[in-house]
Amino acid sequence: MDSAMVAALTRQSGLMREMQVVANNIANISTSGFRAEGVVFAEHVARLEGISGGGLSMANASGRNIRLMQGDIEPTGGPYDFAIEGEGFFLLQSAEGESLTRAGHFTPNDAGELVNADGHLLLDAGGAPIFIPPDARNVVLARDGTLSADGRPITQLGLWQPGDPNDLHHLDGVRFRTEGPVQPMLEATILQGFVESSNVDPVSQIARMIEVQRAYEMGQGFLEKEDERIRNFLRTAGAQV
């Protein structure tokens, strides 16, 4: 295959991947705790044999980056709705292991343990599930994460962060995994009765979607013209044989 065609196809593949990421960001504009993603393009340059000083440059969508800027803090009044001010993540436990999240809507399950909407356990600063006494009437969370029921301290919510922020990978819309160990944050600010909204900027994401779509259409037009050029050459060459 012609090197120009290979380069164009590689670019089209990367643009398609970016379009999928942007579409997912837009779909989660209203998802509490969602973190927008971006696509990282890498350029690969190879020297072409037989061409003095010639080379081939190819772009590849080699990875993704998660944007960690904070979303807006919105009041809910819910006693088990928590929002993080600043850096850090809540730590969850599920059958597939531990994960991190900024989505702070929790509720007690049948056993009295705080869980998220998917039933994953919220862990405290010591990495243990958080139990709410069944007779608790007034549950209060201090800004440092200390959780009390009827004036008696129960536990302290933990905030955690990955050793390397670039090591975060999406598990689903609002949960992340990391290959390395997570580290507790010593200074944490958690608000009760609030949740953090998505950090997706709809204007910039829609503008980016339009840019990617136009770039993809231009690349598709180039491929069609190149395909027609090759077909015409083969027909002409075949007629002359």
Secondary structure as GFF3:
##gff-version 3
##sequence-region A 1 241
A	DSSP	alpha_helix	3	27	.	.	.	ID=ss1
A	DSSP	beta_strand	37	47	.	.	.	ID=ss2
A	DSSP	beta_strand	55	66	.	.	.	ID=ss3
A	DSSP	beta_strand	73	75	.	.	.	ID=ss4
A	DSSP	beta_strand	82	84	.	.	.	ID=ss5
A	DSSP	beta_strand	90	94	.	.	.	ID=ss6
A	DSSP	beta_strand	97	101	.	.	.	ID=ss7
A	DSSP	beta_strand	107	108	.	.	.	ID=ss8
A	DSSP	beta_strand	114	115	.	.	.	ID=ss9
A	DSSP	beta_strand	121	122	.	.	.	ID=ss10
A	DSSP	beta_strand	139	141	.	.	.	ID=ss11
A	DSSP	beta_strand	146	149	.	.	.	ID=ss12
A	DSSP	beta_strand	152	156	.	.	.	ID=ss13
A	DSSP	beta_strand	160	162	.	.	.	ID=ss14
A	DSSP	three_ten_helix	165	167	.	.	.	ID=ss15
A	DSSP	beta_strand	168	170	.	.	.	ID=ss16
A	DSSP	beta_strand	175	178	.	.	.	ID=ss17
A	DSSP	beta_strand	182	184	.	.	.	ID=ss18
A	DSSP	beta_strand	190	192	.	.	.	ID=ss19
A	DSSP	beta_strand	194	196	.	.	.	ID=ss20
A	DSSP	alpha_helix	202	240	.	.	.	ID=ss21
###
